[in-house]
């Protein structure tokens, strides 16, 4: 239970009880990331439902605002940092990591952030008529990504990527993949998470040679958007 609370406390702005934990507990909390995605998705779905009392665009904006609030924009910040690093590095991995560590936001990051938020807004608007409950599973499925990336990719620097690298066991990843398969029976577009998570891992390995905390956050954002797109393409079913 402590590790689940740590996962919720790290991935969301929700108040959680203070628990005693060591470095191993903090790292092992990654095993509970998909569960921590459930309250994220529930908050987005609730906001979208309330906004839908006005019109679909208000519903989409309310859902997006809730998404940014409950996550503290943590993952979209990672996406912006990754975009800045890739845009400025010109193939130099050392420079890429240095730029990603810079707290200032550059033009590449701004563009990536704006495009990501616009993509989610448009997709949430398209999804609104079909209902909001699938978003709960989208948020949970996307947070399976860090387990896979931590298991498959080497960490490039100290931080989150390095901390969770040894915390994901084969049975953890296999178990969550099986849960995703079961959920995909209920919601078939959810199976798109498999190629999205795997494809992103291959891209990270080829492009930057490993994973960082920012890359984990960016991946969550990209998988969420890909899953929303899959839902919209399937008519929300």
TABELVEN-V608607 format. One record per residue. RES is the residue in one letter. SS is DSSP state (~ for helix, > for strand, _ for the rest). Layout:
<<RES & SS> <RES & SS>>
This chain:
<<X & _> <X & ~> <X & ~> <X & ~> <X & ~> <X & ~> <X & ~> <X & ~> <X & ~> <X & ~> <X & ~> <X & _> <X & _> <X & _> <X & _> <X & _> <X & _> <X & _> <X & _> <X & _> <X & _> <X & _> <X & ~> <X & ~> <X & ~> <X & ~> <X & ~> <X & ~> <X & ~> <X & ~> <X & ~> <X & ~> <X & ~> <X & ~> <X & ~> <X & ~> <X & ~> <X & ~> <X & ~> <X & ~> <X & ~> <X & ~> <X & ~> <X & ~> <X & ~> <X & ~> <X & ~> <X & ~> <X & ~> <X & ~> <X & ~> <X & _> <X & _> <X & _> <X & _> <X & ~> <X & ~> <X & ~> <X & ~> <X & ~> <X & ~> <X & ~> <X & ~> <X & ~> <X & ~> <X & ~> <X & ~> <X & ~> <X & ~> <X & ~> <X & ~> <X & _> <X & _> <X & ~> <X & ~> <X & ~> <X & ~> <X & ~> <X & ~> <X & ~> <X & ~> <X & ~> <X & ~> <X & ~> <X & ~> <X & ~> <X & ~> <X & ~> <X & ~> <X & _> <X & _> <X & _> <X & ~> <X & ~> <X & ~> <X & ~> <X & ~> <X & ~> <X & ~> <X & ~> <X & ~> <X & _> <X & _> <X & _> <X & _> <X & _> <X & ~> <X & ~> <X & ~> <X & ~> <X & ~> <X & ~> <X & ~> <X & ~> <X & ~> <X & ~> <X & ~> <X & ~> <X & ~> <X & ~> <X & ~> <X & ~> <X & ~> <X & ~> <X & ~> <X & ~> <X & ~> <X & ~> <X & ~> <X & ~> <X & _> <X & _> <X & _> <X & ~> <X & ~> <X & ~> <X & ~> <X & ~> <X & ~> <X & ~> <X & ~> <X & ~> <X & _> <X & _> <X & ~> <X & ~> <X & ~> <X & ~> <X & ~> <X & ~> <X & ~> <X & ~> <X & _> <X & _> <X & >> <X & _> <X & _> <X & _> <X & _> <X & ~> <X & ~> <X & ~> <X & ~> <X & _> <X & _> <X & _> <X & _> <X & _> <X & _> <X & ~> <X & ~> <X & ~> <X & ~> <X & ~> <X & ~> <X & ~> <X & ~> <X & ~> <X & ~> <X & ~> <X & ~> <X & ~> <X & ~> <X & ~> <X & ~> <X & ~> <X & _> <X & ~> <X & ~> <X & ~> <X & ~> <X & ~> <X & ~> <X & ~> <X & ~> <X & ~> <X & ~> <X & ~> <X & ~> <X & ~> <X & ~> <X & ~> <X & ~> <X & ~> <X & ~> <X & ~> <X & ~> <X & _> <X & _> <X & _> <X & >> <X & _> <X & ~> <X & ~> <X & ~> <X & ~> <X & ~> <X & ~> <X & ~> <X & ~> <X & ~> <X & ~> <X & ~> <X & ~> <X & ~> <X & ~> <X & ~> <X & ~> <X & ~> <X & ~> <X & ~> <X & ~> <X & ~> <X & _> <X & _> <X & _> <X & _>>
